[in-house]
Amino acid sequence: MSEKFSWIPILLSGVMLLEPYYAILRNIEVPVLFTSELYVLPLVSLIIFAKKILKDRFCKVTHRLQWGVLIIVSMLLVQDGLASNTVYDALIVGTLSLASVLAGTFYRIKSYFFVGSGVLLLNVMLQTRPYGGNLPWWAYLLLTGSLLISIASYNEWQKQKTSKGEETLLSQWKDSIARKLKEWQ
């Protein structure tokens, strides 16, 4: 076999390793709490393995595949957490999403960072939803008024800065973040 197609048997062997894993998983007693995590997380390890094997061969395809796998896995885990509606599932989803954010930051991979951030924010919003309606009416008015005053003040400040030809701090910060994210995978 030529050097050009030498990655195919290695990738197929990695895929075939999932069969013994799932056979063992079907034959052992697994707590219900961890069942969905144990079934879907090997897909993430498979995409990591595929990216290592393929290296620079199919960059666009593997990046899109990685985004797709991460989004599907995170949706399945969030769905499992919502279906059981336990604190333990919320902790598991939160821990996995925090690990994804940290791995994305450490290894500079956008897909892990953004998917992990989205799931973490969704988890926080879903877990704190019951507490939102317990604020008094004047607290909502105070928060909304403060937000509107802040937005109006910022817009006025930005108009003054741009009329003088200066660049605002927020636009400098936004540009530096955009430059750093372009360096990530």
Disulfide bonds with the S-S distance in Angstrom:
none
